[in-house]
Amino acid sequence: MVAATEQDAQNVGRTLVFRPRHRLTHAREFRAVFDAKLRKGAGPLTVFVRESGRADLRLGLSIGRRVGGAVERNRVKRMIREAFRHERGVLLDRCGPLDLVVSSRAHARASLADYRGWLRSATERAARELGKRRARDGVAGGPDLEREKKPGC
């Protein structure tokens, strides 16, 4: 895992925002990501991934009641959104435009650095798998992760 200070250094000059265009909002968007059948886990997080037809990463959250009561679920969602906000630029550079749906299992409280590491790890592994599937199926378009050998992805 890359230290938080190195991750922050990569975000220099970037605006760390989470705008409406960075969100999955409709059930059909979530369904499309789940139907892509590509998921990777890291820590308590599971990241479902689908190539996006847009120019940016988008995030959707699916945090069930098994995580805890409303207060705990909202805390987990805030931490995941904050981790996404910090990692969005790096992940976009390394993995290209993707739609992500993040789910969580019940777990002990964790720091923002933990959430950032889990989100980054799972997303990068899913993007590599997406590149392998694209190469296997001979599908053109999107970032060619196998050919370009982007660092960390």
TAJOSUL-V459407 format. One record per backbone hydrogen bond with DSSP energy under -1.0 kcal/mol. NH is the residue of the N-H (numbers start at 1). CO is the residue of the C=O. Records with the same first field share a line. If there is no record, write none. Layout:
BEGIN
NH=CO, CO
END
This chain:
BEGIN
7=3
8=4
9=5
10=6
12=9
14=11
17=15
22=19
23=20
24=59
30=26
31=27
32=28
33=29
34=30
35=31
37=34
40=47
42=45
45=42
46=103
47=40
48=101
49=38
50=99
52=97
58=98
59=22
60=100
62=102
67=64
73=69
74=70
75=71
76=72
77=73
78=74
79=75
80=76
81=77
82=78
83=79
84=80
85=81
86=82
87=83
88=84
91=87
92=88
93=89
94=90
95=91
96=92
99=50
100=58
101=48
102=60
103=46
105=44
115=111
116=112
117=113
118=114
119=115
120=116
121=117
122=118
123=119
124=120
125=121
126=122
127=123
128=124
129=125
130=126
131=127
132=128
133=129
134=130
135=131
136=132
137=133
139=134
145=143
148=144
153=150
END
